[in-house]
Amino acid sequence: RNPFVMIDSGYLFHRRNVEWWCAQPIQSHVRGLFSVPRAAEVFNDYFFGANRPNCMVKLPNAYKIDMSESYSHLLSRVPVAVGLMVESLRVLTYDGVAMVHSVESCLQASLKPAPDGKPPCASVLLDDVMMAGEDAFHDVVVPQLRIQSNDPVALRNAYMTKCSSFSKRAVSHSTIPHVDRARGGKDHPNDHPVDAVTNTTREQRIVMIRHLDAAFLGGAIARLENVVLSSVLQPPSNINGSSDQGHHWVVPTPEV
């Protein structure tokens, strides 16, 4: 997914307390799973730690994360910009790591073309799948994954059985039109109405995330976006660069 879209979507989704772990005290989370404790520690150290640079923005103490509160409660009580910052840290230390690993693994596989000359691996942007709905199989999955089958109808039926209900639900809150969506751009006119809790639109929140990324994260999310989208918008075998691409966007420590 476009990481800017993923962060915004995750902020809204996790704030709603939909997943079980969002209701558990942050300190009770299994280390490494969903990365909420790590994100909370980095946030607190960054903005409230003893080594906080003098030039760093001083946040009210009320925004400091209490490790005994749940992630959903945290996102519900802090301003939208703070919630987006914490979710950004969570994505950079968890979902983003997984996406880069997937992209790099696909790239490595594509360096050794199959006997028929076609790349053995390709990446698909989930945002495209969600936007296409029931047309996703023919419009996105088949061309992106270069699927060939002796029985395409059976393959489509299998896809629809597994994914149709997901696509129908997703299309009602899909992300952004193709070109702009890939760049983390403007809202689709029929998607993501104003969030009643924060009175913000997706476009406004993505602008916030980009500002937070530039001001506090050294452009880490933007670099992640470039790595992820380059694997989708170009054939994997044509991606330039080495397999260490994903190591350039790690979350800055408070000392950076």
VOFI-133648 format. One record per residue (C-alpha): x negated, y negated, z. Coordinates in steps of 0.001 Angstrom, whole numbers. Each point is the difference from the previous one (the first is absolute). Layout:
BEGIN
((X Y Z))
...
//
This chain:
BEGIN
((0 0 0))
((-1009 -3580 -321))
((-1443 -546 3495))
((1614 -3426 391))
((3398 1520 -749))
((-759 2961 2273))
((-869 -2306 2917))
((3172 -2022 -387))
((2130 3110 -404))
((-1665 1625 3005))
((538 -3091 2136))
((3742 42 -683))
((333 3779 253))
((-1973 453 3211))
((1683 -2961 1639))
((3318 1804 -439))
((-1254 2891 2155))
((816 2551 -2717))
((-2851 2409 682))
((-428 1781 3319))
((-3519 -1269 643))
((1142 -3620 -264))
((1957 465 3241))
((-2896 1485 1977))
((-2380 -2080 2145))
((-2964 -959 -2145))
((-2419 1397 2574))
((1645 3438 -296))
((-654 341 -3733))
((-2343 2750 -1131))
((-3288 -1620 -971))
((-283 -374 -3756))
((3664 780 -680))
((1656 -3047 -1657))
((-2862 -2106 1486))
((2183 -2265 2144))
((-2313 99 3079))
((-2994 -872 -2178))
((1866 -2888 -1657))
((1135 -1283 3407))
((-3525 134 1427))
((-1494 -1818 -3000))
((2729 -2659 167))
((-442 -596 3734))
((-3782 -81 -271))
((116 -2272 -3036))
((2321 -2598 1480))
((-360 438 3762))
((-3377 1700 563))
((-2889 -1514 1913))
((-2026 -156 -3238))
((2683 -1878 -1893))
((-1723 -2681 -2108))
((681 -3547 1175))
((1321 -836 -3439))
((2565 2797 159))
((3664 -896 291))
((1133 161 3613))
((3255 1867 242))
((2376 -250 2962))
((-611 2744 2560))
((3551 1192 -596))
((-1151 1357 -3362))
((-2620 2263 1521))
((964 3634 -544))
((1011 1959 3093))
((-1109 3589 -590))
((2949 1242 2054))
((2561 -1472 -2423))
((1248 1748 -3109))
((-1032 -1029 -3493))
((3598 -801 -890))
((372 -2208 3081))
((-3239 -1779 -824))
((1058 -795 -3570))
((3412 -1163 1222))
((-1286 -2457 2598))
((-2874 -1748 -1790))
((232 -2539 -2857))
((47 1432 -3493))
((-3589 -1077 -767))
((-1308 1812 3081))
((2000 3112 -851))
((-1332 -33 -3556))
((-3559 -391 1305))
((318 3047 2254))
((1599 2078 -2761))
((-2803 -1119 -2337))
((-2578 1321 2461))
((1937 3253 330))
((138 504 -3765))
((-3687 -830 -458))
((-1006 2596 2585))
((2481 2721 -985))
((2118 -83 -3187))
((-2602 -1975 -1910))
((-2698 2533 857))
((2210 2796 -1332))
((739 -1902 -3223))
((-3670 -693 -671))
((-856 3649 686))
((2677 1024 -2509))
((-1267 -2458 -2615))
((-3622 1053 454))
((859 3702 -118))
((1937 -564 -3204))
((-2858 -2007 -1469))
((-2511 2720 818))
((2226 2637 -1566))
((399 -2128 -3125))
((-3759 -213 -486))
((206 3629 -1088))
((2660 62 -2751))
((2004 3132 -561))
((-771 2145 -3078))
((2816 -1714 -1922))
((-1675 -3367 598))
((2804 -1398 2143))
((-718 -1388 3469))
((848 2686 2563))
((1250 -2597 2462))
((1998 -3225 -111))
((1581 -2319 2568))
((3566 -1286 76))
((1150 -3205 1675))
((2860 921 2302))
((1414 -3499 -471))
((602 877 -3675))
((1726 3244 962))
((2243 -1800 2479))
((915 -2689 -2503))
((827 2469 -2783))
((2383 2071 2140))
((1458 2939 -1909))
((-1993 -979 -3099))
((-3271 335 1890))
((-800 3492 -1266))
((16 -918 -3694))
((-1045 -3641 324))
((-2731 290 2637))
((-935 3502 1094))
((-335 1641 -3437))
((-2101 -2721 -1696))
((-2137 -815 3054))
((-764 3640 802))
((-128 982 -3693))
((2368 2868 677))
((546 2560 -2716))
((2340 2908 501))
((1516 2775 -2079))
((3217 -604 1898))
((243 -3762 712))
((3687 236 953))
((-725 2519 2741))
((-2894 -2127 1242))
((2206 -3100 91))
((2728 1894 1824))
((-2512 1165 2606))
((-1175 -3593 457))
((3558 -1293 309))
((837 2663 2571))
((-2900 -1079 2183))
((-82 -3721 -646))
((3339 -1238 -1317))
((1494 -924 3375))
((-3205 -1814 917))
((8 -1962 -3252))
((3651 -981 401))
((-668 -1324 3498))
((-3232 -1671 -952))
((1319 -1858 -3034))
((2304 -2007 2253))
((-3030 -1516 1712))
((-2671 477 -2653))
((-2894 -2353 -157))
((-1006 -2325 -2808))
((310 -15 -3831))
((-2795 1878 -1748))
((-2590 -2684 -761))
((621 -2170 3049))
((528 2990 2244))
((-3405 1377 -860))
((-1493 -3297 1091))
((2075 -316 3151))
((2011 -2748 -1640))
((3572 -1271 17))
((3130 1680 1275))
((2287 1872 -2299))
((3149 -2165 -47))
((2233 2829 1207))
((-2328 1519 2589))
((-985 -729 3580))
((2372 -2766 1034))
((-1071 -2409 2717))
((-968 1864 3158))
((2584 -1100 2561))
((-2396 388 2931))
((-2778 -2238 -1339))
((1922 -1930 -2670))
((-2707 792 -2545))
((-51 1600 -3445))
((-2420 2642 -1213))
((-1737 -2574 -2178))
((-537 -2281 2998))
((-1335 2823 2153))
((-2411 1185 -2676))
((-1319 -3553 -265))
((-512 115 3789))
((-1882 3298 -259))
((-2263 -1398 -2707))
((-788 -3022 2177))
((-690 2227 3013))
((-2219 2231 -2118))
((-2056 -2941 -1243))
((-228 -1727 3382))
((-620 2914 2369))
((-752 3198 -1946))
((-2552 -1192 -2512))
((2192 970 -2953))
((49 3668 1016))
((3588 527 -1145))
((-656 -1702 -3335))
((-2964 2313 -609))
((2116 2988 932))
((2649 -1224 -2441))
((-2590 -182 -2764))
((-1277 3525 684))
((3488 1489 107))
((1449 -1821 -3004))
((-3049 623 -2183))
((713 3707 333))
((3570 -473 -1245))
((-291 -2746 -2596))
((-2993 1655 -1709))
((-529 3637 -956))
((-1990 1608 2844))
((-2802 1025 -2346))
((-530 -3667 -972))
((-329 -1418 3513))
((-3401 -1575 444))
((-1861 213 3264))
((-1306 2589 2391))
((1825 2073 2569))
((-968 -2394 2777))
((2604 -2596 -1059))
((2113 656 3040))
((-2746 -876 2459))
((62 -3734 -742))
((3293 -927 1657))
((-372 1338 3541))
((1630 -2138 2684))
((-2409 -2681 1226))
((-999 268 3646))
((363 -3055 2243))
((-3697 -693 -478))
((362 -402 -3778))
//
